Amino acid sequence: MGRKIKWLYQCIVDAFISVAIYPFSVKFLHNEMKTLKAIVEMITGHCRLRKHHHTLGKVSEPDCRKCGMEEETAHHVVCECPAIKSIRVRLYWKPLLLPEEVMEEPLWKIARLASETELLN
């Protein structure tokens, strides 16, 4: 858990540094906050993925909307969903990932993956 917290802290620091460098760009700030939001949601699992909504009682099934094979969790989507393999290969150069490998990469990749899968929309 300590590694995730350190990673999340670095993400927040990066976002604030970006805002300090570009204080007059509202569009840039909006995009940075959307990116930060997607990253935080994917790290914590508190997002619009079906497993979380199933836990909250908002959907009846927690199955992945892309592959239908496993519960739709952040781990499944980012690391192993076969339907998202092509996006993962393009961003991370690997078809399957370990959580540690994801955390060693730049944070924007998680936000890009979430955006391209359209699962957080």
Residue frames relative to the residue before (quaternion, step in Angstrom):
aa qw qx qy qz dx dy dz
M 1.0000 0.0000 0.0000 0.0000 0.00 0.00 0.00
G 0.5999 0.5934 -0.3585 0.3992 3.58 1.06 -0.67
R 0.6393 0.5358 -0.3215 0.4481 3.56 1.06 -0.76
K 0.6413 0.5198 -0.3211 0.4641 3.58 1.02 -0.80
I 0.6552 0.5076 -0.3126 0.4639 3.56 0.95 -0.85
K 0.6368 0.5152 -0.3236 0.4736 3.59 0.98 -0.84
W 0.6553 0.5182 -0.2978 0.4618 3.56 0.98 -0.88
L 0.6558 0.5014 -0.2969 0.4799 3.57 0.96 -0.91
Y 0.6254 0.5344 -0.3302 0.4629 3.59 0.99 -0.83
Q 0.6608 0.5025 -0.3067 0.4656 3.59 0.92 -0.91
C 0.6183 0.5417 -0.3394 0.4572 3.57 1.04 -0.73
I 0.6700 0.4895 -0.2954 0.4735 3.58 0.91 -0.90
V 0.6351 0.5172 -0.3257 0.4723 3.60 0.97 -0.83
D 0.6480 0.5192 -0.3177 0.4579 3.59 0.92 -0.89
A 0.6567 0.5099 -0.3145 0.4581 3.57 0.94 -0.85
F 0.6845 0.4783 -0.2975 0.4629 3.60 0.89 -0.85
I 0.6127 0.5265 -0.3504 0.4740 3.59 1.06 -0.67
S 0.6389 0.5265 -0.3220 0.4593 3.57 0.98 -0.86
V 0.6578 0.5041 -0.3081 0.4672 3.57 0.97 -0.85
A 0.6513 0.5189 -0.3196 0.4521 3.60 0.99 -0.81
I 0.6616 0.5052 -0.3045 0.4629 3.58 1.05 -0.73
Y 0.7920 0.2197 -0.0982 0.5610 3.60 1.03 -0.75
P 0.0225 0.8711 -0.4906 0.0008 3.63 0.72 0.99
F 0.7256 0.4448 -0.2604 0.4559 3.62 1.09 -0.46
S 0.6057 0.5703 -0.3552 0.4264 3.57 1.21 0.00
V 0.2394 -0.7971 0.5418 0.1171 3.58 -0.13 1.30
K 0.6382 0.5266 -0.3297 0.4546 3.57 0.97 -0.83
F 0.6449 0.5132 -0.3187 0.4681 3.57 0.95 -0.86
L 0.6460 0.5211 -0.3133 0.4615 3.59 0.92 -0.89
H 0.6475 0.5173 -0.3196 0.4594 3.58 0.91 -0.89
N 0.6755 0.4877 -0.2937 0.4686 3.59 0.90 -0.92
E 0.6421 0.5172 -0.3255 0.4629 3.59 0.99 -0.78
M 0.6684 0.4939 -0.3069 0.4638 3.59 0.94 -0.83
K 0.6205 0.5211 -0.3407 0.4768 3.60 1.06 -0.68
T 0.6468 0.5110 -0.3110 0.4731 3.55 1.00 -0.83
L 0.6570 0.5098 -0.3022 0.4659 3.57 0.90 -0.93
K 0.6378 0.5322 -0.3182 0.4568 3.58 0.97 -0.87
A 0.6678 0.4975 -0.3032 0.4633 3.60 0.88 -0.91
I 0.6535 0.5129 -0.3159 0.4583 3.58 0.96 -0.84
V 0.6668 0.4956 -0.3013 0.4679 3.59 0.87 -0.95
E 0.6462 0.5210 -0.3234 0.4543 3.59 0.94 -0.84
M 0.6927 0.4731 -0.2883 0.4617 3.59 0.87 -0.89
I 0.6446 0.5152 -0.3313 0.4575 3.61 1.00 -0.73
T 0.7523 0.4046 -0.2199 0.4711 3.58 0.83 -0.95
G 0.4065 -0.7140 0.4745 0.3161 3.58 1.15 -0.54
H 0.5605 0.5676 -0.3893 0.4605 3.58 1.31 0.05
C 0.4034 0.6992 -0.4703 0.3567 3.51 0.31 1.31
R 0.6881 -0.5037 0.3417 0.3949 3.55 -1.27 -0.11
L 0.3663 0.6978 -0.5249 0.3215 3.56 1.06 0.67
R 0.6487 -0.5980 0.3216 0.3437 3.54 -1.08 0.77
K 0.6041 0.5595 -0.3782 0.4232 3.62 0.97 -0.68
H 0.6709 0.4812 -0.2974 0.4795 3.59 0.91 -0.88
H 0.6752 0.4796 -0.2988 0.4741 3.60 0.91 -0.83
H 0.6056 0.5335 -0.3528 0.4734 3.59 1.12 -0.58
T 0.6307 0.5301 -0.3185 0.4687 3.58 1.01 -0.83
L 0.7012 0.4502 -0.2520 0.4921 3.58 1.07 -0.79
G 0.4947 -0.6784 0.4115 0.3545 3.60 1.28 -0.15
K 0.4724 0.6989 -0.4254 0.3278 3.60 1.21 0.35
V 0.7679 0.1582 -0.1188 0.6093 3.60 1.21 -0.43
S 0.5176 -0.6776 0.4332 0.2919 3.57 -1.12 0.64
E 0.7907 0.2280 -0.1145 0.5564 3.59 1.09 -0.66
P 0.3389 -0.7601 0.5174 0.1994 3.62 -0.92 0.84
D 0.4068 0.7592 -0.4432 0.2484 3.61 1.29 0.02
C 0.6024 -0.5915 0.4221 0.3303 3.53 -1.17 0.76
R 0.4259 -0.7151 0.5018 0.2356 3.58 -0.88 0.99
K 0.6656 0.5102 -0.3077 0.4495 3.59 1.15 -0.47
C 0.8270 0.1736 -0.0766 0.5291 3.61 0.80 -0.94
G 0.3056 -0.7857 0.4848 0.2328 3.61 1.14 -0.58
M 0.5464 0.6659 -0.3704 0.3475 3.59 1.25 0.06
E 0.8029 0.1002 -0.0288 0.5869 3.60 1.07 -0.71
E 0.6679 -0.4516 0.3778 0.4552 3.54 -1.32 0.02
E 0.4252 -0.7052 0.5134 0.2414 3.56 -1.03 0.85
T 0.1416 0.7655 -0.6025 0.1757 3.54 -0.03 1.40
A 0.6570 -0.4852 0.3798 0.4343 3.56 -1.25 0.24
H 0.6282 0.5363 -0.3361 0.4525 3.58 0.97 -0.81
H 0.6671 0.5013 -0.3073 0.4574 3.59 0.85 -0.95
V 0.6856 0.4922 -0.2909 0.4505 3.58 0.83 -0.98
V 0.7403 0.4239 -0.2428 0.4618 3.59 0.73 -1.02
C 0.8096 0.3622 -0.1587 0.4337 3.59 0.82 -0.94
E 0.8854 0.1242 -0.0042 0.4479 3.61 0.83 -0.80
C 0.4515 0.7006 -0.4698 0.2908 3.66 1.09 -0.22
P 0.4015 -0.7442 0.4747 0.2440 3.63 -0.60 1.07
A 0.6286 0.5523 -0.3396 0.4295 3.61 1.10 -0.57
I 0.7143 0.4134 -0.2321 0.5148 3.60 1.23 -0.45
K 0.3085 0.8028 -0.4651 0.2096 3.57 1.31 0.12
S 0.6750 0.5073 -0.3190 0.4304 3.62 0.83 -0.88
I 0.6390 0.5029 -0.3283 0.4807 3.61 1.03 -0.73
R 0.6469 0.5250 -0.3109 0.4574 3.56 0.97 -0.91
V 0.6549 0.5047 -0.3159 0.4654 3.61 0.93 -0.85
R 0.6625 0.5074 -0.3127 0.4537 3.59 0.94 -0.83
L 0.7396 0.4188 -0.2331 0.4726 3.61 0.94 -0.84
Y 0.8205 0.2528 -0.0903 0.5046 3.57 0.89 -0.96
W 0.4044 -0.7386 0.4418 0.3094 3.60 1.30 -0.17
K 0.6930 0.3923 -0.2763 0.5380 3.60 1.21 0.47
P 0.4623 -0.6901 0.4758 0.2894 3.61 -1.02 0.69
L 0.7694 0.1491 -0.0814 0.6158 3.59 1.18 -0.61
L 0.1415 -0.8069 0.5714 0.0486 3.55 -1.07 0.77
L 0.3505 -0.6494 0.6201 0.2663 3.50 -1.35 0.38
P 0.6196 -0.5547 0.3836 0.4016 3.63 -1.06 0.56
E 0.6214 0.5505 -0.3436 0.4391 3.59 1.04 -0.73
E 0.6431 0.5258 -0.3194 0.4561 3.58 1.04 -0.75
V 0.6241 0.5339 -0.3323 0.4638 3.56 1.06 -0.75
M 0.6982 0.4902 -0.2744 0.4438 3.57 0.91 -0.92
E 0.6393 0.5262 -0.3280 0.4549 3.59 1.19 -0.39
E 0.6309 0.5324 -0.3185 0.4659 3.58 1.27 -0.32
P 0.6587 -0.4877 0.3713 0.4364 3.62 -1.23 0.25
L 0.5788 -0.6460 0.3930 0.3052 3.55 -0.99 0.90
W 0.5985 0.5956 -0.3738 0.3839 3.60 1.02 -0.66
K 0.5680 0.6173 -0.3901 0.3796 3.60 1.14 -0.49
I 0.6225 0.5262 -0.3446 0.4657 3.60 1.05 -0.69
A 0.6594 0.5018 -0.3079 0.4676 3.56 0.91 -0.89
R 0.6469 0.5149 -0.3191 0.4632 3.59 0.97 -0.81
L 0.6469 0.5119 -0.3170 0.4680 3.57 0.96 -0.87
A 0.6554 0.5070 -0.3093 0.4666 3.58 0.92 -0.87
S 0.6584 0.5115 -0.3033 0.4614 3.56 0.98 -0.84
E 0.7143 0.4703 -0.2661 0.4447 3.57 0.83 -0.96
T 0.6575 0.4837 -0.3208 0.4804 3.60 1.10 -0.53
E 0.2705 -0.8006 0.4798 0.2360 3.58 1.30 -0.48
L 0.3964 0.7335 -0.4691 0.2914 3.59 1.15 0.51
L 0.6970 0.4448 -0.2862 0.4841 3.61 1.15 -0.38
N 0.4977 0.6633 -0.4272 0.3603 3.61 1.25 -0.01
